[in-house]
Amino acid sequence: MRMFATIAKLLVKRVLTAIPILLLVSALLFCILRILPVDPAAMSLPPNATVQEIEAMRTEMGLNLPLYQQYGIWLNKLFHGDIGRSIHFRQNVTSLIGSTLPATIELAVIAMMVATVFGLAGGLFLFYVRGTRAEAVMDFVSILLLSLPEFLWSLFLLLIFGVFFEVLPFTGRLSPGFERPLVTGFLLLDSLITGNIPTFLNALQHMILPCLALGIALSPSLMRVLRSSLLDAYQDDYIQQARLRGLSEKRILIRHGLKNAILPTLSLMGVQFGFLFGGTLLVEIIYSYPGMGNLMVDAIRNADLPIIQGAGLTYCVAVLVISIVVDSLYLILNPKLRVR
Amino acid sequence: MLRYAKGRPLPLWLKSGRVQTGLVIIFILAVCAIFAPYLAPNDPNEQNLLSILTPPVWADGGDAMFPLGTDSLGRCVLSRLIFGARVALTVAFTASIGAMIIGAFFAHVAGYFGGWVDWVIGRIVEIWLSFPPVILSLILMVGLGTGLRNVVLAIILVDWTRFCRVLRSEVIVLRRRDYVSAAQLIGFSHWRTITREILPGTLPLLITLMSLEMGVAIIVEAILSFVGMSVGSETAAWGQMIADARQNIYEAPFNLIAPIFAIFFAVFGFNILGDGLRRTLDTRLTQTERT
C-alpha cells in the first residue's frame, strides 16, 4: 500500500512539473516557427489570389495580431484539442497525428524491447568475460557498434536482408493485398483482435528490420552501463557474504548482482528511450513506414507549420511520458527510495 | 611539440593505441577535406549523363575514370565522397567547439554559483532534453533555413546540453576542493577562480566530451542532409549521397555502401579517440581500468 502511495505521489509531482515544461516547449516551438520567412496565409490560398485576399486571410488567421496574442489563441485552441488544419493535406492536424501516432508507438515499443534484450544479454556477456582476452575484443566491438547510429543500421540491414538476400520486406507496414483491420490503429494488436493471422504475420515481418535497427543501435550504451554497474555491485560486501553463504555464482549474479546493477541501467534507459522515440523518425523515412516521422518530414518539406508544431509537441509529450514511466519503474524496483 | 622531439617520452595519452588510431583516422579525413580538389579524380558536381550508375572499377562494366562508380546523375562517387569530408569535418569541428563553449560556460556557472542560478540552468536543460535531438534540430533548421552555417548553429543549439549536464556535476565536485576555497580566500575574483582553479580540473572531461561530440555532429549533419535540410544540393555531403543512392538501391547498391562507410569511419575515429582520452585523462579511473 505504502508503495502505491509513494508512486502516486511521484506521478502527481512529475505530471505537475511536466505541465510548465510543455508550456515552455510549446512557446519555444511557436516562436521558432514564427520567425520563418513563410507566409501561412499566402500558402493556404491558390497561387492566383490577390493581395487583398491574402490580407483578408491574414486577418482571419489572426496573423496581424501581436505574437503573444497569437500564442494565446493557439494555446487556447490546443487545450480544446484543436492544433489547427494542415495547409498541405487540408485535414485536421489532430486526426493526422491520431492516424500516424499508433504506428510510431508500435515501432518504438517493440524496438525498446529489442534494445532491452540485446542490452541485458550483451551487458551480462561483457561482465561474464571480464578480465579475459575476450573482454578487450568485446570492448572494442562495443565502440564499433556505438559508432553506428540507427540511421546507418537501418540502411545496412535494408541492404543485407532486403536487397541482397531478399528475405524480409522493407517498405511500409503491410504488403499490398493484405486487408488492414482498423480497431485501435495498432496494426499488430488489431490483426490479433480480429483473428487475422496472415495480416499479423505480414505486419510482423515488416517490423523486424526497423525494430532491429533501432534496438541494435541503442543496445551498446545499455550494455556498457550494465557491465560497469555489475562491476560496481561486485565490489560490495554483500557479494562476498553471499559467496561465504555458499550460494551458487548464478544465484549471486541474478539475486544480488543484477538486482542492484539494474537500477543505474534503468535510469539510463529513461533518457535513451526518449532518444529512441526521436530516432524512429529516420527509421520511418528509410523504411517508408507511415508513422509520425514521415508526416513530420512531409510537413517540413511543405513548410506545413500546424503539423510541425503539433507533431513536435507530440514528440515532447512522448518523451515526458516515457521518462515518467521509467522513473515509476525505478521506484518500484528500488526499495531504498520507497522508505522515504 | 618541439620539446618532445628532444628525446622526452611521449605524454601518457599519446601512447594509447586508441588515441593513436583515432588521430590517424582524423588525419586521413582532414587530408581528404583540405586537399579535396587535388585528390578527387573528377569534379564532384560534373554530370556525365552518358555514364549513369556505373559500378565501381573492380566490378563488371566499371570505368577507370570513376573508381567508385557514378550516381544517378553520372557524378563521380569517389569525388563526392572526398568533397563530402569537407562538410562533415567543418561541421564536426565548428559545431563541437560552439556547443562546448556554451555548454561549458553554463555548466561552470551553474556548478560554481549553485542556488537559483543552478536551478534555472537545470530547468532549461530539462526543457531541452524533453525534445528528441533529431526533432529539435529539424525544427530549428525549418526556422533557420538551410545552409552550412545554419546546420552548425542548429547542432550547437541542440547539443550544448550534453556538455552542460556532464560538466556541471564535475564542477560541483571540484568546487568543494580546498585549493578552490584557498583561491577564494586570497580574494580571487569568481571569473579567475573558475578559469584558473576549476577549469584545469574539468579540462580532461571537456576534451573527451568534445571528441565524442564531433562524432555526434557528423551523424546529425548526415541526418539533416539525408532529409534535405542541410547544405544545398551544389555541395557534396554524405547524407545527400545516401538519400540519392536510396532511390537506386537495386541498380547500384555500392553507391549506398560508400557514404555509409565514410560516416561510420569518421564517427568511429572520433569515438575511439574519445574513449582513449577518457581512459588516459580521467583521474577517477583506476590504473587497472586504464590498461
Contacts between the chains, C-beta under 8 A, distances in Angstrom:
chain1	res1	chain2	res2	distance
A	21	B	126	6.5
A	21	B	127	5.5
A	21	B	130	5.6
A	22	B	130	7.9
A	24	B	127	5.3
A	25	B	127	6.1
A	25	B	130	6.1
A	25	B	131	7.0
A	28	B	127	7.4
A	29	B	139	6.8
A	32	B	139	5.9
A	32	B	140	6.5
A	32	B	142	7.5
A	32	B	143	4.0
A	33	B	139	7.2
A	33	B	142	6.7
A	33	B	143	6.1
A	35	B	143	5.6
A	36	B	142	6.7
A	36	B	143	6.0
A	37	B	145	7.3
A	143	B	268	7.3
A	143	B	271	5.6
A	143	B	272	5.6
A	143	B	275	5.6
A	144	B	268	6.5
A	146	B	271	5.8
A	147	B	215	6.7
A	147	B	264	5.9
A	147	B	267	4.3
A	147	B	268	4.0
A	147	B	271	4.9
A	148	B	264	6.0
A	148	B	267	7.8
A	149	B	219	5.0
A	149	B	267	7.7
A	151	B	219	6.8
A	151	B	222	7.0
A	151	B	223	5.7
A	151	B	226	7.2
A	152	B	260	5.4
A	152	B	263	6.3
A	152	B	264	6.1
A	155	B	242	6.6
A	155	B	246	7.4
A	155	B	256	6.2
A	155	B	260	5.7
A	156	B	260	6.4
A	158	B	249	7.6
A	159	B	249	7.3
A	159	B	253	5.9
A	159	B	256	6.3
A	159	B	257	7.0
A	163	B	249	5.7
A	163	B	250	6.3
A	163	B	253	5.8
A	164	B	253	7.4
A	271	B	129	7.3
A	274	B	129	7.4
A	274	B	130	7.8
A	274	B	132	6.3
A	275	B	132	6.0
A	275	B	133	6.8
A	277	B	132	5.8
A	278	B	131	7.8
A	278	B	132	2.1
A	278	B	133	6.2
A	278	B	134	4.4
A	278	B	135	5.1
A	279	B	132	7.3
A	279	B	134	6.6
A	281	B	132	7.7
A	281	B	134	5.5
A	281	B	135	6.6
A	281	B	138	7.6
A	282	B	134	6.6
A	282	B	223	6.0
A	282	B	226	7.4
A	285	B	226	7.8
A	285	B	227	6.7
A	286	B	246	7.3
A	296	B	135	7.4
A	296	B	138	7.2
A	297	B	138	7.7
A	297	B	227	5.5
A	300	B	138	6.2
A	300	B	141	8.0
A	300	B	142	5.5
A	300	B	227	7.4
A	300	B	229	6.8
A	301	B	228	7.2
A	303	B	142	7.3
A	308	B	139	6.4
A	308	B	142	6.2
A	312	B	131	7.7
A	312	B	135	6.1
A	312	B	139	5.4
A	315	B	131	7.1
A	315	B	132	5.6
A	315	B	135	4.8
A	316	B	130	5.0
A	316	B	131	5.9
A	319	B	129	7.8
A	319	B	130	5.1
A	319	B	131	7.2
A	319	B	132	6.1
A	320	B	130	5.5
A	323	B	130	8.0
